[in-house]
Amino acid sequence: MRVTQAVAFGGPEVLVPAEVPAPVAGTGQVLVAVAAVDTIFVETQVRSGWGTDYFPVEPPYVPGGGIAGTVRAVGPGVDGAWVGRRVVASLGFTGGYAELAAAPVESVTPIPDGVPFTDAAALVHDGVTATALLEATEVKPGETVLIVGASGGMGTVLVQLAKAAGARVLGTARGARKAAFVRDLGADAVVDAGAPDWVEAAREALGNGGADVVLDGVGGQVGLAAFGLVAPGGRFSAHGAPTGGFAPVDPEQARARGVRLLGIEDVRLPDAEHALRAARALAEAAAGRLRPVIGATFPLERAADAHAAIEGRGLLGKVVLTV
Ligand SMILES: NC(=O)c1ccc[n+]([C@@H]2O[C@H](COP(=O)([O-])OP(=O)(O)OC[C@H]3O[C@@H](n4cnc5c(N)ncnc54)[C@H](OP(=O)(O)O)[C@@H]3O)[C@@H](O)[C@H]2O)c1
């Protein structure tokens, strides 16, 4: 079968099409004929050689942890009624940039009618993590939420879900085009993260002492600056690291201000809960209440261009591969 492999750690050019033996569905697994594959920012970082303590991959490997497609076969112990169903599946971190993928049946969720494979793939990570983040940070109606990195794949989902939860939403995005787009998605205000005075602009827009909740999808010094915008007694989630590291917040300072700190470990979910949340996100999409934002699609063979597009930060929303 056709795949795209990372043949070494390095730039997008290390992603190379290849032929490898097709997987078979093992006990408790389904075999999915992949139609669309999610891409997320961290896949570009791991491909570059970052975070291998946390993501133990060795080239050559097939990246990709979120797929949408049709079940072609089931392994021992799995109900044959799955065959022919349109599904999303979460594979962990590898094996998705491929024509076929075997996935544990607990990680598989049916796609409602009317939701295209590309939209379904776009939600398989972002929809799940975004719902988990809003629950973990206990966002309530009437609260003010600051979404740092609101123009990306997960940011655009968070904006919509936080609005639907009744929050007042402020986003950050780089440049006028992205800022206008995030506003159109429903944000009450957007601050241009490319402006030197963005922190002051955000403080002014937040008013009343700051944000009840800050969802930081950017990390590094940007995230640290955003920590200063949490109201006393608020919550701060440092789940994002496209800058190369999570926001280096001092837990002592957080304690002193009564701010509850959350991190990536607070939204790491077992397969069954992942599948349940994927089902909820897909149902919202089917009902027209949640719109995944796909800035571009690339065929599997051009995964290198997809990664270059993510790193280039020129697109709105996210990138999906088609097979
Ligand atoms: N997707 C998930 O399910 C998931 C799960 C757990 C954690 N996360 C984390 O959440 C973060 C966002 O993930 P994503 O997949 O939504 O990524 P994405 O679509 O590529 O979005 C990244 C966002 O970060 C902003 N950004 C600011 N500084 C950046 C920099 N130096 N390099 C790149 N982008 C920068 C970008 O917007 P501007 O260009 O407008 O600044 C963009 O909005 C990542 O750190 C990821 O690891 C995601």
The ligand as a MOL file (V3000), in Angstrom:
LIG
                    3D

  0  0  0     0  0            999 V3000
M  V30 BEGIN CTAB
M  V30 COUNTS 48 52 0 0 0
M  V30 BEGIN ATOM
M  V30 1 N -4.8560 19.5810 17.8750 0
M  V30 2 C -4.9510 18.9400 19.0110 0
M  V30 3 O -5.8110 18.0870 19.2360 0
M  V30 4 C -3.9880 19.2460 20.1230 0
M  V30 5 C -3.9380 18.4170 21.2450 0
M  V30 6 C -3.0910 18.7420 22.2840 0
M  V30 7 C -2.2800 19.8570 22.1880 0
M  V30 8 N -2.3210 20.6280 21.0700 0 CHG=1
M  V30 9 C -1.4110 21.7510 20.9700 0
M  V30 10 O -2.1200 22.9320 20.6340 0
M  V30 11 C -1.3260 23.7410 19.7900 0
M  V30 12 C -2.1020 24.1110 18.5340 0
M  V30 13 O -2.2470 22.9530 17.7530 0
M  V30 14 P -2.9010 22.9730 16.3120 0
M  V30 15 O -2.7970 21.5950 15.7850 0
M  V30 16 O -4.2070 23.6410 16.4010 0 CHG=-1
M  V30 17 O -1.8710 23.8720 15.5150 0
M  V30 18 P -2.0670 24.9010 14.2960 0
M  V30 19 O -3.3500 24.6500 13.6020 0
M  V30 20 O -0.8150 24.8800 13.4970 0
M  V30 21 O -2.1690 26.2640 15.0690 0
M  V30 22 C -1.0530 26.8240 15.6890 0
M  V30 23 C -1.4350 28.2280 16.1310 0
M  V30 24 O -0.3770 28.8150 16.8800 0
M  V30 25 C -0.1040 30.1410 16.3840 0
M  V30 26 N 1.3270 30.3840 16.5680 0
M  V30 27 C 1.8570 31.3440 17.3450 0
M  V30 28 N 3.1750 31.2790 17.3780 0
M  V30 29 C 3.5190 30.2800 16.5750 0
M  V30 30 C 4.7760 29.7450 16.1720 0
M  V30 31 N 5.9410 30.2290 16.6320 0
M  V30 32 N 4.7580 28.7250 15.2960 0
M  V30 33 C 3.6090 28.2350 14.8360 0
M  V30 34 N 2.3820 28.6980 15.2030 0
M  V30 35 C 2.3490 29.7160 16.0530 0
M  V30 36 C -0.6000 30.1290 14.9470 0
M  V30 37 O -1.2660 31.3130 14.6120 0
M  V30 38 P -0.6380 32.6280 14.0510 0
M  V30 39 O 0.2220 32.2770 12.8790 0
M  V30 40 O -1.8700 33.4030 13.7280 0
M  V30 41 O 0.1470 33.2130 15.2120 0
M  V30 42 C -1.7180 29.0990 14.9830 0
M  V30 43 O -2.9520 29.7160 15.3170 0
M  V30 44 C -0.0550 22.9460 19.5120 0
M  V30 45 O 0.9570 23.3220 20.4060 0
M  V30 46 C -0.4490 21.5370 19.8100 0
M  V30 47 O 0.6330 20.7050 20.1610 0
M  V30 48 C -3.1590 20.3440 20.0490 0
M  V30 END ATOM
M  V30 BEGIN BOND
M  V30 1 1 1 2
M  V30 2 2 2 3
M  V30 3 1 2 4
M  V30 4 1 4 5
M  V30 5 2 4 48
M  V30 6 2 5 6
M  V30 7 1 6 7
M  V30 8 2 7 8
M  V30 9 1 8 9
M  V30 10 1 8 48
M  V30 11 1 9 10
M  V30 12 1 9 46
M  V30 13 1 10 11
M  V30 14 1 11 12
M  V30 15 1 11 44
M  V30 16 1 12 13
M  V30 17 1 13 14
M  V30 18 2 14 15
M  V30 19 1 14 16
M  V30 20 1 14 17
M  V30 21 1 17 18
M  V30 22 2 18 19
M  V30 23 1 18 20
M  V30 24 1 18 21
M  V30 25 1 21 22
M  V30 26 1 22 23
M  V30 27 1 23 24
M  V30 28 1 23 42
M  V30 29 1 24 25
M  V30 30 1 25 26
M  V30 31 1 25 36
M  V30 32 1 26 27
M  V30 33 1 26 35
M  V30 34 2 27 28
M  V30 35 1 28 29
M  V30 36 1 29 30
M  V30 37 2 29 35
M  V30 38 1 30 31
M  V30 39 2 30 32
M  V30 40 1 32 33
M  V30 41 2 33 34
M  V30 42 1 34 35
M  V30 43 1 36 37
M  V30 44 1 36 42
M  V30 45 1 37 38
M  V30 46 2 38 39
M  V30 47 1 38 40
M  V30 48 1 38 41
M  V30 49 1 42 43
M  V30 50 1 44 45
M  V30 51 1 44 46
M  V30 52 1 46 47
M  V30 END BOND
M  V30 END CTAB
M  END
